[in-house]
Amino acid sequence: MVQQARREATPGSEVDDIFLQRWSTRAFSPDPLTQSEIDTLFEAARWAPSSNNSQPWRFLYATDGPERELFNSLLRPGNQKWATSAPLLVIVVAAKGNDEGRVFRTNQFDTGAAWMSIAIQAAKMGLFTHAMGGIEIDEIHDKLDLPRDRYDVIAGIAVGRRGDPSGLDEDLQQRESPSGRKSLSEVAEKWAQG
Ligand SMILES: Cc1cc2nc3c(=O)[nH]c(=O)nc-3n(C[C@H](O)[C@H](O)[C@H](O)COP(=O)(O)O)c2cc1C
């Protein structure tokens, strides 16, 4: 029986526990997600805010079969070592604009908000997410039919239940622990004139 990971994050100020519950494991159980669970995750993303309500995010996903083999091949080797065990693999892309020629200047910011909605919804469901910048951008454009002038390829996301960390390589097992953060004063500053 695998213990549910409980992150021992230490907040500097009062914050809702859900933000501390979310962390990026690499130890996924292959236990499949139901379609209803998957839909709930993307439903959370749907309601994210975006500039002009442009909703530039697109989430392409695979769970099994040849589609999943393809998605696995779109990860960099370091991420393939562990993310291929997760039952759900998502490729996150952001539209650069619309068919009327409007440019979505904040498309990546908006799409980041939608990814965080997925991450927090997953945490509420007892699921884990792990974003990955280590993906094959060119291959994703080519193999998933995403024209470079229309889409930014942003990241991958592995999603699932937590599995047994002892199945990971030794170096990755060492990283299955809380990660720190910059201090609040480094990231937020009340602006003072002069
Ligand atoms: C956009 C993005 C890209 C990331 N890329 C990778 C990656 O390629 N491989 C990896 O193992 N972790 C990756 N991570 C996970 C981060 O290292 C992790 O979120 C960070 O260290 C904070 O840890 P926490 O998520 O457990 O709080 C990425 C996270 C984000 C948001």
PDBQT file of the ligand as one rigid body, heavy atoms in Angstrom, charges set to zero:
ROOT
HETATM    1  C1  LIG A 201       6.433  24.870 -17.207  1.00  0.00    +0.000 C 
HETATM    2  C2  LIG A 201       7.085  23.818 -16.346  1.00  0.00    +0.000 A 
HETATM    3  C3  LIG A 201       8.025  22.986 -16.900  1.00  0.00    +0.000 A 
HETATM    4  C4  LIG A 201       8.593  21.964 -16.132  1.00  0.00    +0.000 A 
HETATM    5  N1  LIG A 201       9.442  21.069 -16.729  1.00  0.00    +0.000 NA
HETATM    6  C5  LIG A 201       9.810  19.951 -16.068  1.00  0.00    +0.000 A 
HETATM    7  C6  LIG A 201      10.483  18.905 -16.750  1.00  0.00    +0.000 A 
HETATM    8  O1  LIG A 201      10.725  18.937 -17.969  1.00  0.00    +0.000 OA
HETATM    9  N2  LIG A 201      10.840  17.806 -16.027  1.00  0.00    +0.000 N 
HETATM   10  C7  LIG A 201      10.579  17.697 -14.686  1.00  0.00    +0.000 A 
HETATM   11  O2  LIG A 201      10.917  16.667 -14.097  1.00  0.00    +0.000 OA
HETATM   12  N3  LIG A 201       9.914  18.676 -14.006  1.00  0.00    +0.000 NA
HETATM   13  C8  LIG A 201       9.513  19.794 -14.673  1.00  0.00    +0.000 A 
HETATM   14  N4  LIG A 201       8.779  20.769 -14.030  1.00  0.00    +0.000 N 
HETATM   15  C9  LIG A 201       8.463  20.636 -12.589  1.00  0.00    +0.000 C 
HETATM   16  C10 LIG A 201       9.180  21.707 -11.760  1.00  0.00    +0.000 C 
HETATM   17  O3  LIG A 201      10.529  21.364 -11.629  1.00  0.00    +0.000 OA
HETATM   18  C11 LIG A 201       8.465  21.849 -10.398  1.00  0.00    +0.000 C 
HETATM   19  O4  LIG A 201       7.157  22.329 -10.602  1.00  0.00    +0.000 OA
HETATM   20  C12 LIG A 201       9.214  22.787  -9.463  1.00  0.00    +0.000 C 
HETATM   21  O5  LIG A 201      10.464  22.264  -9.117  1.00  0.00    +0.000 OA
HETATM   22  C13 LIG A 201       8.425  23.048  -8.175  1.00  0.00    +0.000 C 
HETATM   23  O6  LIG A 201       8.143  21.829  -7.546  1.00  0.00    +0.000 OA
HETATM   24  P1  LIG A 201       6.649  21.400  -7.173  1.00  0.00    +0.000 P 
HETATM   25  O7  LIG A 201       5.841  21.446  -8.453  1.00  0.00    +0.000 OA
HETATM   26  O8  LIG A 201       6.775  20.001  -6.628  1.00  0.00    +0.000 OA
HETATM   27  O9  LIG A 201       6.123  22.373  -6.188  1.00  0.00    +0.000 OA
HETATM   28  C14 LIG A 201       8.238  21.812 -14.768  1.00  0.00    +0.000 A 
HETATM   29  C15 LIG A 201       7.284  22.672 -14.216  1.00  0.00    +0.000 A 
HETATM   30  C16 LIG A 201       6.700  23.657 -14.986  1.00  0.00    +0.000 A 
HETATM   31  C17 LIG A 201       5.631  24.533 -14.377  1.00  0.00    +0.000 C 
ENDROOT
TORSDOF 0
